[in-house]
Amino acid sequence: MQFSFEEETDDMVCEISESVVRDVEKAAIELLAARAFTVSELRKKLRSKKYPFDTIDAVIANFKSRGLLNDGFYAESFSRSRWLTSTWGPRRIKQALHQKGVPEAEVDQATRRVFQDGDDYGKEATFGMSEASMDHLFAQASKQWQRAQSLTLESRRARMVRWLQYRGFNWAVTNAVIRKLEAQHPPP
């Protein structure tokens, strides 16, 4: 009799843990259906729902092995999106990805793909950016430069420095863009 009781207990524990795993998987899928998450973000969201840590880790490992969670893909997608829509630079994107818990190697690889590889395979990157990336940045910076036409040259320069630095571009890129803007848009 005692032996069968242990079997029933083992079956109940197995059913409970399978039920918890299904609940965690369902919650994770619902979260991922709404938007992409990094592994770290998804783990925090699931932990806030008070699921057991070991179950969360098992579900995340399962999702990673099935390709449903991929920090490298997330980092590249995030980098490309912020670069094309918000003109964020490498430094600002790296900072945001670190805050999202993406590993350093994934962050570096993603920003390198977005800023250095570009469409210029085989060409040397200038200031850590491909020629296509520099052209895109210059086009965006030209719009900002034109908006400040009524300001003095010094004020326009200062505004562009702030605009570029806030977006995460280094001084070499900032200086190159400002010199090119001044050459193509000389003061009257």
Backbone torsions as a table, in degrees:
resi	resn	phi	psi	omega
1	MET	NA	-43.9	-179.9
2	GLN	-63.4	-36.9	-179.8
3	PHE	-62.1	-43.8	179.7
4	SER	-68.6	-31.4	177.7
5	PHE	-63.9	-41.6	178.5
6	GLU	-64.2	-38.8	178.0
7	GLU	-63.1	-42.5	178.4
8	GLU	-63.0	-41.5	179.7
9	THR	-63.0	-44.3	178.6
10	ASP	-61.5	-41.7	178.4
11	ASP	-64.6	-40.3	179.5
12	MET	-65.2	-43.9	179.0
13	VAL	-61.9	-42.3	179.2
14	CYS	-62.7	-43.6	178.8
15	GLU	-65.0	-40.5	179.6
16	ILE	-64.4	-47.3	-178.6
17	SER	-66.3	-37.6	176.1
18	GLU	-64.6	-37.5	178.4
19	SER	-65.5	-41.7	178.9
20	VAL	-65.8	-42.3	178.4
21	VAL	-60.3	-44.6	178.3
22	ARG	-61.6	-40.5	178.8
23	ASP	-63.5	-43.8	179.4
24	VAL	-65.4	-44.3	178.2
25	GLU	-59.9	-44.5	-179.9
26	LYS	-62.0	-45.2	178.8
27	ALA	-62.3	-42.4	-180.0
28	ALA	-64.5	-42.8	179.5
29	ILE	-64.6	-40.6	178.2
30	GLU	-62.9	-40.8	177.7
31	LEU	-64.9	-46.1	-178.3
32	LEU	-68.8	-24.6	177.5
33	ALA	-69.8	-28.9	-178.9
34	ALA	-77.5	-40.3	179.1
35	ARG	-167.2	168.3	177.8
36	ALA	-77.0	147.5	178.0
37	PHE	-130.9	152.3	167.3
38	THR	-80.2	166.8	177.8
39	VAL	-58.7	-44.7	-178.7
40	SER	-63.0	-44.3	179.2
41	GLU	-63.0	-44.2	-179.4
42	LEU	-64.7	-40.7	178.6
43	ARG	-60.4	-44.3	179.3
44	LYS	-63.0	-42.6	179.4
45	LYS	-62.3	-45.1	-179.2
46	LEU	-68.6	-36.7	177.7
47	ARG	-66.0	-33.0	179.0
48	SER	-66.9	-18.6	177.3
49	LYS	-89.4	6.2	174.4
50	LYS	66.7	29.4	173.9
51	TYR	-78.2	155.3	177.8
52	PRO	-62.8	136.3	-177.0
53	PHE	-57.9	-42.5	-177.5
54	ASP	-66.5	-33.2	177.7
55	THR	-70.1	-41.6	177.2
56	ILE	-59.6	-47.9	-179.3
57	ASP	-62.0	-37.9	179.2
58	ALA	-67.3	-42.0	179.0
59	VAL	-66.0	-42.5	178.9
60	ILE	-63.7	-43.3	177.4
61	ALA	-60.4	-42.1	177.9
62	ASN	-61.8	-46.3	-179.4
63	PHE	-64.1	-39.6	178.4
64	LYS	-64.1	-42.8	-178.6
65	SER	-66.7	-27.8	178.5
66	ARG	-89.6	-1.5	178.2
67	GLY	82.0	11.1	179.4
68	LEU	-80.3	-21.8	175.9
69	LEU	-127.1	126.6	-178.7
70	ASN	-151.0	104.1	-178.7
71	ASP	-63.1	-34.1	179.3
72	GLY	-64.8	-46.2	177.7
73	PHE	-64.7	-42.5	179.0
74	TYR	-59.9	-46.9	-177.5
75	ALA	-61.9	-42.3	-179.9
76	GLU	-69.0	-42.3	178.9
77	SER	-63.2	-44.9	178.5
78	PHE	-62.3	-45.4	-179.2
79	SER	-61.0	-48.0	-179.1
80	ARG	-63.3	-41.8	180.0
81	SER	-63.3	-48.4	-179.0
82	ARG	-67.2	-33.5	179.4
83	TRP	-68.6	-47.2	-174.4
84	LEU	-78.4	-33.8	-176.1
85	THR	-97.7	-30.6	-176.0
86	SER	-117.4	-3.5	-177.2
87	THR	53.8	40.6	173.7
88	TRP	-73.7	145.4	178.2
89	GLY	-91.4	175.7	-176.5
90	PRO	-57.7	-42.7	-176.7
91	ARG	-64.5	-43.3	-179.4
92	ARG	-68.8	-39.6	178.0
93	ILE	-64.5	-43.6	179.1
94	LYS	-60.2	-42.9	179.7
95	GLN	-61.3	-44.8	-179.7
96	ALA	-64.5	-41.2	179.8
97	LEU	-67.5	-36.6	176.4
98	HIS	-62.7	-40.5	178.8
99	GLN	-64.8	-27.1	178.6
100	LYS	-85.0	-1.2	175.9
101	GLY	85.2	18.3	178.9
102	VAL	-78.8	133.2	179.8
103	PRO	-60.0	148.2	-176.4
104	GLU	-52.9	-45.2	-178.0
105	ALA	-61.5	-41.0	179.2
106	GLU	-66.6	-39.4	179.4
107	VAL	-63.3	-48.5	-179.1
108	ASP	-62.2	-43.0	-179.4
109	GLN	-64.8	-41.9	-179.0
110	ALA	-65.8	-46.3	-178.9
111	THR	-68.5	-32.9	176.3
112	ARG	-64.3	-43.1	178.9
113	ARG	-62.0	-40.6	-175.9
114	VAL	-75.5	-45.4	-172.0
115	PHE	-95.1	-32.3	-174.7
116	GLN	-100.2	-37.7	-177.3
117	ASP	-72.2	-54.8	179.1
118	GLY	46.6	-142.0	179.1
119	ASP	-102.4	6.0	-171.8
120	ASP	-105.3	54.7	-178.1
121	TYR	-57.9	130.1	177.9
122	GLY	91.3	-15.1	178.4
123	LYS	-88.5	151.2	178.9
124	GLU	-74.7	134.2	177.4
125	ALA	-76.2	137.1	178.0
126	THR	-99.3	126.0	-179.4
127	PHE	56.4	29.5	179.2
128	GLY	79.2	15.0	179.8
129	MET	-134.6	143.0	178.3
130	SER	-70.4	166.3	178.8
131	GLU	-62.2	-40.4	178.6
132	ALA	-63.2	-39.5	178.4
133	SER	-67.0	-41.6	177.7
134	MET	-63.6	-40.3	177.9
135	ASP	-63.3	-42.8	178.6
136	HIS	-62.1	-45.6	179.3
137	LEU	-62.5	-42.6	-179.7
138	PHE	-63.1	-39.4	178.6
139	ALA	-61.8	-42.6	178.8
140	GLN	-68.4	-41.2	179.9
141	ALA	-66.0	-34.8	178.3
142	SER	-61.4	-38.2	177.6
143	LYS	-62.9	-42.9	178.4
144	GLN	-65.6	-39.9	-179.9
145	TRP	-62.6	-43.4	-179.8
146	GLN	-66.3	-34.3	179.3
147	ARG	-64.7	-23.5	-176.5
148	ALA	-101.9	25.6	-176.8
149	GLN	-57.7	-33.4	-175.9
150	SER	-75.9	-10.8	-178.8
151	LEU	-86.0	161.6	175.3
152	THR	-68.0	162.4	-179.2
153	LEU	-58.7	-42.9	179.3
154	GLU	-62.7	-40.9	179.1
155	SER	-66.9	-39.1	177.5
156	ARG	-63.3	-43.8	178.7
157	ARG	-60.7	-48.4	-178.5
158	ALA	-61.2	-40.2	179.1
159	ARG	-63.5	-42.7	179.7
160	MET	-66.8	-39.7	177.9
161	VAL	-60.1	-47.7	179.1
162	ARG	-61.3	-43.9	-178.6
163	TRP	-60.5	-46.3	-178.5
164	LEU	-72.2	-41.7	-179.5
165	GLN	-67.1	-40.3	178.4
166	TYR	-60.3	-34.3	-178.9
167	ARG	-82.1	-5.7	172.9
168	GLY	97.5	25.7	177.3
169	PHE	-96.3	143.3	-178.7
170	ASN	-76.1	173.1	-175.7
171	TRP	-65.3	-34.6	-179.7
172	ALA	-62.7	-45.3	178.1
173	VAL	-65.1	-44.7	-179.7
174	THR	-57.8	-48.8	-179.9
175	ASN	-63.6	-42.2	-179.7
176	ALA	-62.4	-42.4	-179.2
177	VAL	-66.7	-45.0	-178.6
178	ILE	-64.5	-41.9	178.1
179	ARG	-61.5	-42.6	-179.8
180	LYS	-66.6	-39.8	177.9
181	LEU	-62.3	-44.8	-179.6
182	GLU	-65.8	-35.4	178.9
183	ALA	-70.6	-38.4	-178.2
184	GLN	-86.3	-19.8	179.4
185	HIS	-129.0	69.4	-177.0
186	PRO	-66.0	151.0	178.6
187	PRO	-66.6	151.0	-178.3
188	PRO	-67.1	NA	NA
